[in-house]
Amino acid sequence: MFFLIRTLSFLPLPILYGLADYFIYPILRYIVRYRLKLVQKNIRLSFPEKTPTEHKQIIQEFYHHFASILVEIIYGYRASDEEMRQRVVFENMELLENLARKKHGVIAYLGHVCNWEWIADVGKQFSDKTIVEYNVYRRQKNARADRAMLELRSKRGGECVEKNQLLRKLVQLRHADHPFVIGLIADQKPSPQNAHVWTTFLNQETAFLDGGETLARKFDLGVVYARITSPRRGYYRIHFELITNDPNSMPQDSITLAYARFLEQNIRLQPHAWLWTHNRWKWARDTRETQMEK
């Protein structure tokens, strides 16, 4: 699998986009129909104010976008640092770096929006080279897929930390002699047992993981949101927005709820650019209550 990824990574990006448009997209959208019913349902319920024609347009654009992201991830393995600085522009880096120095550590929330993988390039674009970047990931069930994902992500800089090892890593970093930024994608669905924070999100009652907030409070970390937008294909802007520089002064759950609001605003800017194939609303609130009674 990784041999194929390495081989394809030598191709110019325009050729990879051609592969995405004329091979990957039609297979995902029309032949395999990859999670099509789920995507249709998610978009219809998330945007009830839009017409069926508008829903269809978002769906078409999503599958084109999804195919593009797959080849961009491959291309990023070989892309030079100079090219990535042109393609991925970080805005308000002063906020992120100042907060990292002041609080010693920062949690940077983001979602599966636009090209969430290329944000790992931030570790190579800090003006303060003492700041170290860490990326939280969820171990894949397939060992080969897990190795491929780790190599692709670590190639752009930063160290990958498995989700279940994050607490231990933060204990170690508390005594480290360098400030750090931890990238945390937190828009996955929690299990019913971990669905503690609920809010209306994209017109639906939605549970959010609160692990990032718990760690921010425990270790007194700064918290920001990384808003990702794409001005054109293959180019991204990441703007860092402050959630809090004093997590323990915030009401309980407010950090998680702030993340939910930032994420929703980000999705509404470019509705096709979120990962709609996630079964995000699989669990309802009463599912958790039923399981807790057992």
N, C-alpha and C positions, 0 to 999 in steps of 0.2 A: 504493500500500500504506500509506504513512504517513498519507495523507489519511484513510483509513478508521480507523487507530489514533487519530488526533487527534479524529475525530468521535465514536468510541465512548468516548473518555476523558471526555467531558462527561456521560455517563450516570451516575446514582447507582450505587454498588456493589451494592445489592440487585438492581437490574435486570440488571447485568452477571452477577451470580451466577445469575439466572434463565436468562440466555442460556447460561451454562456448563452448568447442570443439564439444560436441556430442548432444547438445540441442539448445543452443542459435544461434551458427553459422549456422547450416543447416536451421534453421527457417528464420533467417535474409537473408541468401544468396539464398536459393532455394525455400522456401515455400512462405514467404511474399515478397521476392525479394525487400527488403527495399531500396527504391530509387536507384535501380540498374541502370536504364537508365541514371540517373543523374550522378552517380559515374562513369559509363563507359565514358560518355561524358567529364566530368571534367578531368579524367586521360588521355584520348586520346588527348585533346587539350592542356593539360599542358606539355605533353611529346611527341611532334610530332616526335622527333628523335628516339623514341623507337619503336620496332616492335609490331604488334598485340599480339604476344605471350608474350612479356614483359608486355604489358598493362594488359593482362589477369592475369599474375602472381601477379602484384601489386594489382589488384582487389581482388584476392583470399586472399592475405596476409592482405589486409585492413579489410575484413570482419572478419577474424580470430582475428586481432588486436582489432577491435571494440568490439567483444564479450568479449575479455579478459579485456578490459577497464571497461566494465559494471560490471563484477564480482569483479574487483580490487577496484572499488569505494565502492562497498558493503563491501568488506573485510576490507577496510581502516577504517570503522566505529569502528571496534573492535581491530584493530592491535595496539600492544603496541608501545610506543615511541621508545623502544630499537630496535624493529624489523624495524620500519620505518627508523631509522638512518642507518640500513644496506641496506635497499632497495632503499632509496632516498639519494643520496650523492650530496651535494652542493659544487661546486668548485668556487674558487675566491670569497669567502664570505667576505674577507677583503675589496675588492672593494665596495661591497654593504654596509657593515657596516660603513666604513670610509666615504663614500659618504652620508649616512643617517645622520651621526653626523655633517658633514661639512655643508650640505645644509638643515638640519633639516628634510627633506623629500625626498623620491625617488619614482619615478614611474618605476616599473619593468614590461616592456612589455613582453608578451609571446603570443603563439598561441595555437590552439587546436592540439598540437603535442604530441605524446606519451601519457603519463598519466598526463594531465594538472591539474587534481584535486589534485594529491598528492604533487604538489609544495606548497600547503598551509602548509605543514609540516615545511616550512622554519621558521615560527614563533616560533617553539619549538627548533630550532637549532641555533639561534643566540647566539654567545658568549657574546655579549653585551645585557643583559636582559632588558635594558631600551628601546630598539627598539621595537616598536609595529607594527604588521602586519595587514593590511586591505585588503580585497578581494572584488573587484567590481563584481557585478553580475547583470544580467538582470532578472527582475521579470517574473515568469512563468504565463501563462494565467490560468492554473489549480491551484487552491489554495492548494490542497493536494500535488501536485508535487512541488510547490514552498516551502512548509514547509519541505518536505523531502530533497530537495536540500540544504536548509539553514542548516538543522541539520547535514547533512553529511559533508558539508564544514566547519562549525564551530567546528566540532568534532576534526579536525586536528589542530586547533589553529587559532588565528586571528579573526577579526570581519568582518562580511559581510556588505558591503555598497551597497545599490541599486543604479544602474547607475544614475538615475535622482536625487539622493540625494548626489552625489559625490561632487559637487561644495559647497554645504552647509557644508559637512563634512570637506572639506579642509579649509574653513574659520574658523571652530572651531579648526582644528589642527594647524593653524598658531600660535595660542596662547597657544598651549599645551606645557607641560614641558618635552616632550619626543620626540625623533626622530621617524620617521615612514617610513614604506615601503608600497606602494600600488601596489598590483598585478593587472595588467590590460590586459585582453585578448581582442585584438583589430583586429582580422582577420575576424570578421563578415562583411557581406555586409552592407554598409550604404544605407539609403533610397535615392532616387534620389535627394531630397532636401538637403541632407547632404553629397552628393558626391562631395567634394571640391578638393581632392587631387587624381590625376590619375597618374598611372605609368604602365610600362610593368612588369607584375608579372606572372611567370610561362607561359611565351609566350602569355599572353593575356592582353589587356588593362583593367586595374583594378582600381577601386576606393577604397580608404582607409579612415576610420574614422580619423579625425584629432583632436578629443577632448582631447586625452592625451597630444598632443603637446601644445594645447591651455592652458591647465591647468599647464603644466610644465613652460611655459613662464609667466603666470599670477602669479604663486606662487614661481617662481625661484627654481624649484625642479631639482635634479639630475635625469638622465634618463639612464636606462640600459636595455639590452635585456637578457632574460633568455633562453638560448639555451638548449633544452631538447633532450637527446638521450637515447637509451635503449641498453646497452651491451648484455642483455639477458632478457628473459621473466620475468616480475615482478620486474626488477631492473632498476633504472633510474639515470642518471647523469644530473645535472642542472648546467651549467656554465654561470656565469654572465659576460656580456661584456658591456663595457662602450659605450653609445651613446653620451652623453655630460654631463659635470659638469657645463656648463654655457649656458643654453638654449637660452637666449636672445642674445648671440653672434652668433647664428646659423642663416643662411638664412631661410626665411619663407618656410615652408613645409619640410625642410631638415630633421627634426627629424622623421616625419612620413615616409619619403622616406627611411631613414636609417633603420627604423623598418621593412619596406617592404623587404629590401635587406637581413637583418638578418634572417627574417622569411623564405624567399625563400631558402636561403642556408641551413637552418635547415631542411626544407622539403626535399630537394634534398639528404640530408644525409641518410634519411630513408623514401622513398616516400610513403610507405604503412601506415605510422604512423600519417598522417594528417587526419582531419575529412572531408573526401571527400563527405559526404552526405549533406554538406552545399550547397545551391544553390547560390554559391559565385558570379557567373557572370550573375545573372538574369537581372541586369540593364546595359545598355550600355550608353555611354556618351551622345548620342543623346536623350535618354529617359529623362535625366535631363533637357536638353535644351528645349525639347518639353513641359515638365510640367511647366517650368519657363515661357514659352510664354503664357500659358493659364491664 
